[in-house]
Amino acid sequence: MAKVLIIGAGGVGQVVAHKCAQVPEVFTEIVLASRTKAKCDAIAAQIARPIETAQVDADNVAELTALIERVQPGLVINVALPYQDLTIMDACLATGVNYLDTANYEPRDQAKFEYSWQWAYQERFRERGLMALLGSGFDPGVTNVFTAWLRKHKLDRIRELDIIDCNAGDHGQPFATNFNPEINIREVTAKGRYWDGGQWRETDPLSVSQMFDFPEGIGPRKIYLMYHEELESLVKHLPEIETARFWMTFSDNYLKHLEVLQNVGMTRIDPVLYNGQEIVPLQFLKAVLPDPGSLGPLTKGRTCIGCVARGTRDGREETHYIYNICDHEACYREVGSQAISYTTGVPAMIGALMMLTGKWQGAGVFNLEQLDPDPFMDALNRYGLPWHATTL
């Protein structure tokens, strides 16, 4: 049906390549590109189908444009770094190709992520007749679709929304992050932020917590309030929501190490002078921490990510919980990656499948909650992320 160009050969890129290869009737040709071609070649060697590989600097619009013009894909799937979203969007506009990513843009020199930079592309994509799908991972991504599905099928109005992300897995390392350490630590050390009563409210990082009893034997865990980008798009596109929060679990061991690293300045993102040259402490820390890709064979346990929505249906107050549970070891057996990469990579493939099969169409820039949730929800069950819905 179509050729796709996947940009990014980290843990998520590996999952996306595997999952696209499993649907040959849609993804008839696959090209995987990264700054380091050897990483692409290693992933391609894992897959029975032939996959073309290429080298590209995703910070360089001219290089990206030349690659897209040569490959002629029907869609670019961006699973590179969030810093590179805008250059890849620029290249897609220059070449007339549709675009998909899993995380919104953030500048390198500021620990801040918001959709304003990408939403600003709305008219340019619309005028070109192109579609840009933003945040087709799990959170953001599946959590947006879960919310849209609850609004369509379970509630006439959503008043309160809590997105709750639990990684109940264990990799056995003293300290490691399950995805890019630089992005992970910037996210976790940022101020908390949530929507309440028509305005954003801020909290000190990880200063608000509560217990939540996770299903299917995972049990009670402490969850911490954070800011996450899907909150911004959900309250924009579902303005009826009065309160929206994002919560995540962290082990005591992770928090202890993070506190020490913060105290000694290793999480700073501003340059410091060392031996006559400038280095960014967080980037140096990333270089010495375990590569998230190496955690796949070590990680055991499960993730549980979902949405709790409170609101009304036919005038009655109701609370609904919808979630997915994903097993780290099962993911590794299937695609050679742990569940954090799997739960991001599978929805990226599904979003691409929605676009290429015409189930999701449009000109402009879209977040997932703006589109029909039903075919995406069906595909989650079919391609490895089954979901469960219950009334609380």
C-alpha positions in Angstrom: 0.0 0.0 0.0 2.7 2.5 0.9 6.4 3.1 1.7 7.2 4.6 5.1 10.3 6.4 6.3 11.1 5.9 10.0 13.5 8.4 11.4 15.2 7.3 14.7 16.8 4.0 15.6 16.5 3.9 19.4 14.3 1.6 21.4 11.1 3.0 20.0 12.4 3.0 16.4 13.3 -0.6 16.8 9.7 -1.4 17.9 8.2 0.6 15.1 10.3 -1.1 12.5 9.3 -4.6 13.8 5.6 -3.7 14.0 5.5 -2.2 10.5 7.2 -5.2 9.2 4.4 -7.4 10.7 1.8 -5.6 8.5 3.2 -6.0 5.0 -0.2 -5.4 3.3 0.0 -1.7 4.6 3.7 -1.1 5.0 4.9 -2.5 1.7 8.3 -0.9 1.9 10.2 0.3 5.0 13.2 2.7 5.2 14.9 3.2 8.6 17.2 6.2 9.0 19.3 7.6 11.8 22.4 9.7 12.5 24.2 6.4 13.1 23.4 4.0 10.2 24.9 1.1 12.1 22.1 1.2 14.5 19.6 1.0 11.6 21.5 -2.0 10.1 21.4 -3.8 13.5 17.6 -3.4 13.7 17.2 -4.4 10.0 19.2 -7.6 10.7 16.6 -8.6 13.3 13.7 -8.6 10.9 12.9 -11.3 8.3 11.6 -8.8 5.7 14.2 -6.6 3.8 14.4 -3.1 5.3 16.4 -0.3 3.6 18.6 1.8 5.9 20.0 5.3 5.6 22.1 7.9 7.4 20.6 11.3 8.1 21.2 14.2 10.5 17.7 15.0 11.8 18.8 18.5 12.8 19.6 19.3 9.2 16.5 20.2 7.0 18.5 20.0 3.8 19.7 16.4 4.6 16.2 15.4 5.6 14.7 16.9 2.5 17.2 15.1 0.2 16.5 11.8 1.9 12.7 12.2 1.7 13.0 13.2 -2.0 15.1 10.1 -2.7 12.9 7.6 -0.7 9.5 9.1 -1.8 7.6 7.7 1.2 3.9 8.0 1.8 4.5 9.0 5.4 7.4 10.0 7.7 7.3 8.5 11.1 9.4 10.6 13.5 10.7 8.7 16.5 13.9 10.8 16.8 14.5 13.3 19.6 11.7 15.8 20.5 14.3 18.6 19.7 14.1 17.5 16.0 10.3 17.6 15.5 10.4 21.0 13.7 13.2 20.2 11.3 11.4 17.0 10.3 8.1 18.9 9.9 9.9 21.5 7.7 11.3 18.7 5.5 7.9 17.1 5.2 6.4 20.5 4.1 9.2 21.0 1.6 8.6 17.5 0.1 4.8 17.3 0.4 4.8 14.2 2.7 2.5 13.5 5.6 4.1 13.5 9.1 3.7 11.6 12.4 5.5 11.8 15.8 5.2 10.4 19.3 6.2 13.4 21.5 5.9 17.2 21.1 8.7 19.6 20.4 10.9 21.0 23.1 13.9 23.3 22.7 17.4 21.9 23.7 18.2 24.8 26.0 15.0 24.9 28.0 13.2 22.1 29.9 9.8 23.0 28.5 7.5 21.2 26.2 4.3 22.5 24.7 2.3 22.2 21.5 2.5 25.9 20.5 5.5 25.4 18.2 3.8 22.5 16.3 0.3 23.9 16.3 1.8 27.0 14.6 2.2 24.7 11.5 -1.5 24.2 11.2 -2.1 26.6 8.2 1.1 25.5 6.4 0.1 21.8 6.5 -3.5 22.6 5.6 -2.6 24.7 2.7 -0.3 21.9 1.4 -3.1 19.4 1.9 -0.9 17.4 4.3 -1.7 15.8 7.6 0.6 16.0 10.7 -0.4 13.7 13.5 1.1 14.7 16.8 1.9 12.5 19.8 1.0 9.0 18.5 2.7 7.2 21.4 1.1 5.9 24.5 1.1 9.0 26.8 0.6 11.1 24.8 -1.3 9.1 22.2 -3.2 6.1 23.5 -4.3 8.1 26.5 -5.8 10.7 24.2 -7.6 8.0 22.3 -8.8 6.4 25.6 -10.2 9.8 26.6 -12.0 10.3 23.3 -13.4 6.7 23.4 -14.8 7.3 27.0 -16.3 10.6 25.8 -17.9 8.9 22.8 -19.2 5.7 24.4 -19.3 6.1 28.2 -19.8 9.7 29.3 -21.9 12.6 28.0 -19.5 15.0 29.7 -16.1 14.4 31.3 -15.6 16.7 34.3 -12.3 15.3 35.7 -9.6 13.3 34.0 -6.6 11.6 35.6 -4.0 9.9 33.4 -2.0 7.4 35.5 1.2 5.7 34.3 2.8 2.9 36.3 5.9 1.0 35.5 6.0 -1.9 37.9 9.0 -3.4 36.2 12.5 -3.8 37.5 15.7 -3.8 35.5 18.1 -4.6 38.4 20.4 -1.6 37.7 21.4 0.9 40.5 20.0 3.8 38.4 18.8 3.8 34.8 16.0 5.3 32.7 13.6 3.3 30.5 13.8 5.9 27.7 16.3 8.6 26.6 17.9 9.7 29.9 18.1 13.3 28.9 14.4 13.5 28.0 13.4 11.4 31.0 15.2 13.5 33.6 14.2 16.8 32.1 10.6 15.7 32.3 10.8 14.4 35.8 12.6 17.3 37.3 10.3 19.9 35.8 7.6 21.6 37.9 4.3 19.8 38.1 1.4 21.4 36.3 -2.3 20.5 36.1 -5.5 22.0 34.8 -8.1 23.1 37.3 -11.0 25.5 37.0 -10.0 26.9 33.7 -6.4 27.6 34.5 -3.0 26.0 34.9 -1.7 25.5 38.4 1.9 24.6 39.2 3.5 22.5 41.9 7.1 21.9 42.9 8.6 18.8 41.2 7.1 15.5 42.6 5.8 17.3 45.6 2.2 16.0 45.3 1.5 12.3 45.6 -1.1 9.8 46.6 -1.7 6.0 46.5 -3.5 4.3 43.7 -4.5 0.6 43.6 -3.5 -0.8 40.2 -5.4 -3.7 38.7 -4.5 -7.3 37.9 -2.3 -7.9 40.9 0.0 -4.9 40.5 -1.6 -3.4 43.7 -1.1 -0.2 45.6 1.6 2.2 44.4 2.5 5.8 45.1 1.8 8.1 42.2 3.3 11.5 41.7 1.8 14.5 40.0 3.7 15.7 36.9 3.0 17.7 33.8 2.6 15.9 30.5 1.9 17.3 27.1 -1.4 15.5 26.4 -3.1 17.6 29.2 -2.6 20.7 27.0 -4.2 19.2 23.9 -7.0 17.4 25.8 -8.3 20.5 27.6 -8.1 22.5 24.4 -10.1 20.0 22.4 -12.4 18.9 25.2 -13.0 22.2 26.9 -15.7 20.7 29.2 -12.9 19.1 31.3 -12.6 21.1 34.5 -9.7 19.2 36.1 -7.0 17.2 34.3 -3.9 15.7 35.9 -1.1 13.3 35.0 0.4 10.9 37.5 3.4 8.6 37.3 5.0 6.0 39.7 8.7 6.0 40.7 10.6 3.6 42.8 12.2 5.0 46.0 15.6 3.9 44.6 15.0 6.1 41.4 14.0 9.1 43.5 17.0 8.7 45.8 19.5 8.7 43.0 17.7 11.5 41.2 17.8 13.7 44.3 21.6 13.2 44.7 22.2 13.9 41.0 20.2 17.1 41.3 22.0 18.2 44.4 25.4 17.9 42.8 24.3 19.6 39.6 24.3 16.7 37.2 20.8 17.3 35.9 21.6 20.9 34.8 21.0 21.6 31.1 23.1 24.8 30.9 26.7 24.4 29.8 29.6 24.4 32.3 33.3 24.9 31.6 35.4 21.7 32.0 39.0 21.4 30.9 38.6 24.4 28.7 35.5 23.3 26.9 31.8 23.6 27.6 29.8 20.5 28.5 26.1 20.1 29.5 26.0 18.0 32.7 22.8 16.2 31.8 24.2 15.2 28.4 27.4 13.9 30.1 25.2 12.0 32.6 23.3 10.5 29.6 26.6 9.2 28.2 27.5 7.3 31.4 24.1 5.9 32.3 23.0 2.5 30.8 21.6 2.7 27.3 17.8 2.2 27.6 18.1 -0.2 24.7 20.3 -2.5 26.9 17.6 -2.9 29.5 15.4 -5.1 27.4 16.8 -8.5 28.4 17.1 -7.4 32.0 13.6 -5.9 32.7 10.9 -8.0 34.3 7.4 -7.0 35.5 4.6 -5.0 33.9 3.4 -1.5 33.0 -0.1 -0.2 33.5 -1.2 3.0 31.8 -4.7 4.3 31.7 -7.3 7.0 32.3 -9.8 7.6 35.0 -12.6 9.8 33.9 -15.4 11.2 36.1 -18.5 12.8 34.6 -22.1 12.4 33.8 -24.1 10.1 31.6 -27.9 10.6 31.2 -27.7 12.9 34.2 -26.0 10.3 36.5 -22.5 10.6 38.0 -20.2 7.9 36.8 -16.5 7.1 36.9 -14.8 4.9 34.3 -11.3 3.5 34.2 -9.7 2.3 31.0 -6.1 0.8 30.9 -3.6 -1.4 29.2 -1.2 -3.8 31.0 2.0 -4.7 29.1 4.6 -7.3 30.1 8.3 -6.4 29.7 9.5 -9.9 29.1 6.8 -10.6 26.5 7.7 -7.5 24.6 11.4 -8.5 24.6 10.5 -11.9 23.2 8.5 -10.3 20.4 10.6 -7.3 19.3 13.8 -7.3 21.4 12.7 -4.2 23.5 11.2 -3.6 26.9 7.6 -2.4 27.5 8.4 1.3 27.7 9.6 1.3 24.1 6.9 -1.2 23.0 4.0 0.9 24.4 5.3 3.9 22.4 6.3 2.1 19.2 3.1 0.1 18.7 0.8 3.2 18.8 3.2 4.9 16.4 2.7 2.1 13.9 -1.1 2.1 14.5 -1.3 5.9 13.9 0.6 5.4 10.7 -1.8 2.6 9.8 -4.8 4.8 10.4 -3.4 7.5 8.1 -2.2 5.1 5.3 -5.5 3.2 5.2 -7.6 6.4 5.2 -9.3 5.7 8.5 -7.9 9.0 9.7 -7.7 11.8 7.1 -7.4 15.5 7.1 -5.3 18.5 6.2 -3.5 20.3 9.0 -2.1 19.5 12.4 -4.0 17.0 14.6 -3.9 15.5 18.1 -5.3 12.1 18.4 -8.4 13.0 20.4 -9.7 15.0 17.4 -10.1 11.8 15.4 -12.5 8.8 15.6 -11.2 6.6 18.4 -12.9 3.3 17.4 -10.6 2.0 14.6 -7.5 2.9 16.7 -9.0 1.1 19.7 -9.7 -2.0 17.6 -6.1 -1.9 16.3 -4.7 -1.8 19.8 -6.3 -5.1 20.6 -5.1 -6.6 17.3 -1.5 -5.5 17.4 -0.4 -6.1 21.0 -1.8 -3.5 23.4 -5.2 -4.9 24.5 -7.2 -2.6 26.7 -9.7 -3.1 29.5 -12.5 -0.8 30.6 -14.3 -0.9 33.9 -16.7 1.2 36.0 -15.4 2.4 39.4 
